[in-house]
Amino acid sequence: MMDRGTLWIEQKLGPRLRADWRPWVAEFALFWVKQAWSAAFSIAFLLAITISTLIWNPDWALARYDALFLVAIALQVSFIYFRLEHWEEVKVIFLFHITGTVMEIYKLAHGSWDYPENGMMELGGVPLFSGFMYACVGSYIARVIRIFDMKFAPYPPFWMTALLAGLIYLNFFTHHYLPDIRLALFAATIALFWRTRIWFFPVSAPRWMPLPLAALLSALFIWAAENVGTFTRTWAYPGQGQFELVSFSMLGSWYLLLYVSFVTVTLVMRDQLLAHPIRPAPREVYRAAPATSG
């Protein structure tokens, strides 16, 4: 089921662009319009972070962190009310709040990063709005799969992907005490997904991209967005100046965390995971293809 914004892009904006521009230019433009619409939650939340930094007075009764939490709640409610996210997706995105907040509490206790401002709405020293930063990623993945009518083929056995996601998430905790196995995890993502193509529809013709490449590009955009958080001093890493770029090591962390996020979203999007390779074909053929087992 498409949301209203996607229907408008498909039925109104799409034909207009194709009529005025060359086909490849129109397709390229529609790709980025749909990407922006997929990331609507993330864009809105980043705007809230940026605007609040510019206007907030520390003497106000409501702390900026608490205001960001209330804004995030309002955004989530509006996305549900306007049917921009389905209930199945919202349930999975809620898992991002739990897993993200747990990791935030742990990482904050180990000095991995810091929240320099104060607020009332926090848990274990972590402001509650931080859980929505992980929800931004989950919202984007769920929406981009639906908006682009994505299929993933050939997709490895689901239990293998769940095991890999679990090991990645666990390593974010254990590397403080045990050897960091992220290099092995990087290799595992390539070994497991190197044949998997993401099939998607910017317009009507199917396009594809290797899944690991898509994860790397997505991680790059998240890394860029994270710099908005550090530039505004919403959070900070040890020894990092306000206008100093976030370490590129975080790009690798986000690359791995995206696999955790993706596998979590596929808990409710199993029909998009196809066990066998597919060939370019109309959308109806993709929808009729068998899903992966396990």
C-alpha positions in Angstrom: 0.0 0.0 0.0 1.4 3.4 -1.1 1.1 6.5 1.1 -0.4 9.6 -0.3 3.0 11.3 -0.9 4.2 8.3 -2.9 1.0 8.3 -4.9 1.4 12.0 -5.7 5.0 11.3 -6.9 3.9 8.4 -9.1 0.7 9.9 -10.5 1.3 13.7 -10.6 5.0 14.6 -10.5 6.3 11.6 -12.5 4.3 12.2 -15.7 5.1 15.9 -15.5 8.9 15.3 -15.2 8.8 12.7 -18.0 7.0 15.1 -20.3 9.4 18.0 -19.7 12.7 16.3 -19.4 14.8 13.6 -21.1 13.8 10.1 -19.8 17.1 9.5 -17.9 17.0 13.0 -16.3 13.4 12.4 -15.2 14.3 9.0 -13.8 17.3 10.4 -11.9 15.2 13.3 -10.5 12.4 10.9 -9.4 15.0 8.6 -7.8 16.1 11.5 -5.5 12.6 12.8 -4.9 11.6 9.3 -3.7 14.8 9.0 -1.6 14.0 12.3 0.1 10.4 11.2 0.7 11.7 7.9 2.1 13.9 9.9 4.5 11.1 12.3 5.5 11.3 11.3 9.2 15.1 11.7 9.3 15.1 15.1 7.4 12.4 16.5 9.7 14.3 15.4 12.9 17.6 16.8 11.6 15.8 20.1 10.9 14.4 20.1 14.5 18.0 19.5 15.8 19.4 22.3 13.7 16.6 24.9 14.3 16.5 24.2 18.0 20.3 24.9 18.2 19.8 28.3 16.6 16.8 29.5 18.7 17.1 27.7 22.0 17.7 29.8 25.2 19.3 27.7 28.0 17.2 29.8 30.5 14.0 28.5 29.1 12.0 26.2 31.4 12.0 23.3 28.8 15.4 21.8 28.0 16.3 21.5 24.4 16.8 17.7 24.7 13.3 17.3 26.2 11.8 19.5 23.4 13.5 17.2 20.8 11.9 14.2 22.5 8.5 15.8 22.3 9.1 16.8 18.6 10.1 13.2 17.8 6.9 11.9 19.5 4.8 14.3 17.5 6.6 13.3 14.3 5.9 9.6 15.0 2.3 10.2 15.8 1.8 12.2 12.6 3.5 9.5 10.5 1.0 7.0 11.9 -2.0 9.3 11.5 -1.2 10.2 7.9 -0.4 6.6 7.1 3.2 7.3 6.2 4.2 4.3 8.2 2.3 1.1 8.6 1.6 -0.4 12.0 3.8 -3.4 11.2 6.7 -1.1 10.5 6.0 1.0 13.6 6.3 -2.1 15.7 9.7 -2.9 14.3 10.8 0.7 14.5 10.0 0.5 18.2 12.6 -2.2 18.5 15.1 0.4 17.3 14.2 2.5 20.3 14.9 -0.4 22.7 18.1 -1.7 21.1 19.4 1.8 20.3 18.7 3.1 23.8 20.4 0.1 25.4 23.5 0.6 23.3 23.4 4.4 24.1 23.4 3.7 27.8 26.2 1.3 27.5 28.4 3.4 25.2 27.8 6.6 27.3 29.0 4.7 30.4 32.2 3.7 28.6 32.8 7.3 27.3 32.3 6.6 23.6 30.4 9.8 23.3 28.7 12.4 25.4 25.5 14.6 25.5 26.8 17.9 26.8 23.4 19.4 27.7 20.9 18.4 30.4 17.3 17.4 30.4 14.6 15.7 32.5 13.6 13.0 30.0 16.5 10.6 30.1 17.4 7.1 31.1 20.8 6.2 32.4 22.0 9.6 31.5 20.9 9.2 27.9 18.3 11.7 26.7 15.2 9.8 25.4 15.3 11.6 22.0 18.4 9.6 21.1 16.3 6.5 20.5 14.6 8.3 17.7 17.9 8.8 15.9 18.0 5.0 15.5 14.3 5.0 14.6 15.2 7.5 11.8 17.3 4.7 10.2 14.6 2.1 10.7 11.9 4.4 9.3 14.1 5.1 6.2 14.8 1.5 5.5 11.1 0.5 5.9 9.9 3.3 3.7 12.5 3.1 1.0 11.7 -0.6 0.6 8.0 0.1 0.2 8.3 3.3 -1.9 10.7 1.7 -4.4 8.9 -1.6 -4.3 12.3 -3.3 -3.6 13.1 -6.9 -3.9 16.3 -8.6 -2.6 17.6 -11.5 -4.7 19.1 -14.0 -4.3 18.8 -13.5 -0.5 20.7 -15.8 1.8 18.9 -18.0 4.4 17.3 -15.7 6.9 18.8 -17.5 9.9 22.3 -16.6 8.6 21.4 -12.9 8.3 19.9 -12.9 11.8 23.0 -14.6 13.2 25.3 -12.0 11.5 23.1 -9.1 12.8 23.3 -10.5 16.3 27.1 -10.8 16.2 27.4 -7.3 14.9 25.2 -5.9 17.6 27.0 -8.0 20.3 30.4 -6.7 19.1 29.4 -3.1 19.8 29.4 -4.2 23.4 32.1 -6.8 23.7 34.9 -5.0 21.9 35.4 -2.9 25.1 36.6 -6.1 26.9 37.4 -8.6 24.1 39.1 -8.4 20.7 37.3 -6.3 18.2 36.1 -8.6 15.4 34.7 -5.9 13.1 37.2 -6.8 10.3 35.8 -10.3 10.3 32.3 -8.9 10.4 33.0 -6.7 7.4 34.2 -9.7 5.5 31.1 -11.7 6.6 28.8 -9.0 5.2 30.5 -9.3 1.8 30.7 -13.1 1.9 27.0 -13.4 2.8 25.5 -10.7 0.6 27.9 -10.4 -2.3 25.4 -12.0 -4.7 22.4 -10.2 -3.4 21.0 -7.5 -5.6 18.5 -4.8 -4.6 16.0 -4.5 -7.3 14.0 -1.2 -7.2 11.8 1.0 -9.4 12.6 4.7 -9.7 9.9 4.8 -12.4 8.6 1.7 -14.1 11.8 0.0 -15.3 13.6 -2.1 -12.8 17.2 -1.1 -11.7 19.5 -2.9 -9.4 22.5 -2.4 -7.0 24.6 -4.8 -5.0 23.4 -4.8 -1.4 26.8 -4.2 0.2 27.3 -1.1 -2.1 23.9 0.2 -1.0 24.8 -0.3 2.6 28.1 1.6 2.1 26.4 4.5 0.4 23.6 4.6 3.1 26.3 4.6 5.8 28.0 7.6 4.1 24.8 9.6 4.2 24.2 8.7 7.9 27.8 9.7 8.6 27.1 13.1 6.9 23.9 13.5 9.0 25.8 12.6 12.2 28.0 15.6 11.5 24.9 17.8 11.9 24.6 16.4 15.4 28.2 17.2 16.3 28.3 20.6 14.6 25.2 21.6 16.7 26.8 20.0 19.8 23.7 17.9 20.3 26.2 15.1 21.0 30.0 15.0 20.9 32.9 12.5 20.7 35.9 12.7 23.0 38.5 15.2 21.8 36.4 16.3 18.9 36.1 20.1 18.2 32.6 21.5 17.3 33.3 21.9 13.6 35.6 18.9 13.3 34.3 16.1 11.1 33.2 12.9 12.8 36.0 10.2 12.5 35.7 8.0 9.4 35.9 5.0 11.7 32.2 5.8 12.5 31.5 5.2 8.8 32.4 1.6 9.4 30.3 1.4 12.5 27.3 2.7 10.6 27.9 0.3 7.8 27.7 -2.6 10.2 24.8 -1.2 12.2 22.9 -0.8 8.9 22.9 -4.6 8.6 21.4 -4.9 12.1 18.8 -2.3 11.1 18.0 -4.0 7.7 17.6 -7.5 9.2 15.3 -6.0 11.9 13.1 -4.4 9.3 12.9 -7.6 7.3 11.2 -9.3 10.2 8.0 -7.8 8.8 9.1 -7.6 5.2 9.9 -11.2 4.4 8.0 -11.1 1.1 10.7 -8.8 -0.4 13.4 -11.5 0.2 13.6 -13.8 -2.8 15.6 -17.0 -2.6 16.6 -17.1 -6.3 18.0 -14.6 -8.8 15.5 -12.7 -10.8 15.6 -11.1 -14.2 14.3 -7.6 -15.2 10.5 -7.8 -15.6 7.3 -5.9 -14.8 6.5 -5.3 -11.2 3.8 -8.0 -11.2 6.4 -10.7 -11.8 8.5 -9.5 -8.8 5.4 -9.7 -6.6 4.7 -13.2 -7.7 8.3 -14.5 -7.0 8.8 -16.9 -4.1 10.2 -15.5 -0.9 13.2 -16.9 0.9 12.7 -19.5 3.6 14.4 -20.0 7.0 
